[in-house]
Amino acid sequence: MYYTPCRSEPPQNVALMRLIDEQYLKTPFYGVPRMTWWLKTQGIAVNHKRVARLMRLMGLQGALPGPHTSRPHPDHRIYPYLLRGMAIRAPCEVWCADITYVPMQCGFMYLVAVMDWFSRYVVAWEISNSLDSAFCVGVLRRALAHGCPEIFNTDQGSQFTSEAFTGTLLSSNVRISMDGRGRALDNAFIERLWRSVKYEDIYLRDYAHGRDLHAGLKRYFRFYNHERPHSALRNQTPAACHRTR
């Protein structure tokens, strides 16, 4: 999948999308109006229609109630959010998945990851140049080959509400949990993962090709899982917590 070329955009849009991506990591509650306002404070002449198109292309939405760019398919079932007030005490109680935009020198790609909530261990990941559900289902199947969580949490994006994705979970007897509309922060642990991978690898490397991106992310996630201490884990690595409990 990573041999496919990255999605291309005019250079001015690539630069603008990079700025939007960096700001969204800091303020995920910014929807189109606030992001447009922020860009104008940076001296960038842009209107809300252009920002809306780019944020939609990036798969971004504000984390507060209101109009959103990430929507479930109208024919797909939406499952309730099961994690409110739940204490996560061990690996494989809850896994989550999310997709993020990856800026590159001449365009962009998408990255999906499956992560264990307790240990923060990245169970499986993949990149793609499209937001079709097939690459998310493929990553899910790879993750389930390593174990089976009690609950799997996602947002309401069409990739995760698709019958192929939910059917794979149900056939493995996994309970499905979905964030409330406009509640991107319900999946806060994986949002922190995106900040780490972007600031510690993607932004620094400025990858030019999908092959280079895949090789770099393979190296980074090995480091993240097995070498990088995590403050929430009392400075243990995700792999140590995932393996020893």
Secondary structure, DSSP 8 states (H G I E B T S, - for coil): -TTS--EE--HHHHHHHHHHHHHHHH-TT--HHHHHHHHHHTT----HHHHHHHHHHHT---SSSS--S----TTS-------TT----STTSEEEEEEEEEE-SSEEEEEEEEEETTT--EEEEEEESS--HHHHHHHHHHHHTT---SEEEE-S-HHHHSHHHHHHHHHTT-EEEE--TT-GGGGHHHHHHHHHHIIIIIHHH---SHHHHHHHHHHHHHHHHHT--BGGGTTB-HHHHHHH-
